[in-house]
């Protein structure tokens, strides 16, 4: 049983790595992902066609400088128009163009992640997918129950850099603190 469990664990780790690679490969075009980068801006502007740059930055939790860069790319591609606000000439109003609205509508219809999922699971028929989903749910339930009382703070790429000086210390000191 231990050998089988170990082999399954290795397969899950390999699957996890492949999922990450596929995710990064699909993430090359954030324009068509309503949950990342430019796609988030287009999706929000589709819901409310005219907003200030400050409002967009606040609602999406993006720094104003980063928002400016994303908006410049969208403007260069003809997806948005920036105009000075009538009330405050210093503020910029962002508006979706017809082309931007079409891209946002396309995002809503079918995201790149959905396409990737269809592609990944096409080797299984509908019944096999349902059986696999049941197995995965059982494994997830067991893991969630065993981890429920002991939350582990795994350092992600963003959390490692937010408000700490890890990037200025040597690797040995960083590793000693973490492990």
FENNOR-V35722 format. One record per backbone hydrogen bond with DSSP energy under -1.0 kcal/mol. CO is the residue of the C=O (numbers start at 1). NH is the residue of the N-H. Records with the same first field share a line. If there is no record, write none. Layout:
CO: NH  NH
This chain:
1: 5
2: 6
3: 7
4: 8
5: 9
6: 10
7: 11
8: 12
9: 13
10: 14
11: 15
12: 16
13: 17
14: 18
15: 19
16: 20
17: 21
18: 22
19: 23
20: 24
21: 25
22: 26
23: 27
25: 28
26: 29
29: 32
30: 33  39
33: 36
36: 39  40
37: 41
38: 42
39: 43
40: 44
41: 45
42: 46
43: 47
44: 48
49: 96
51: 94
52: 56
53: 57
54: 58
55: 59
56: 60
57: 62
63: 67
64: 68
65: 69
66: 70
67: 71
68: 72
69: 73
70: 74
71: 75
72: 76
73: 77
74: 79
75: 78
79: 97
81: 95
83: 93
88: 91
91: 85
92: 53
93: 83
94: 51
95: 81
97: 101
98: 102
99: 103
100: 104
101: 105
102: 106
103: 107
104: 108
105: 109
106: 110
111: 115
112: 116
113: 117
114: 118
115: 119
116: 120
117: 121
121: 124
125: 129
126: 130
127: 131
128: 132
129: 133
130: 134
131: 135
132: 136
133: 137
134: 138
135: 139
136: 140
137: 141
138: 142
139: 143
140: 144
141: 145
142: 146
143: 147
144: 148
147: 150
152: 154
156: 160
158: 162
165: 168
166: 169
170: 174
171: 175
172: 176
173: 177
174: 178
175: 179
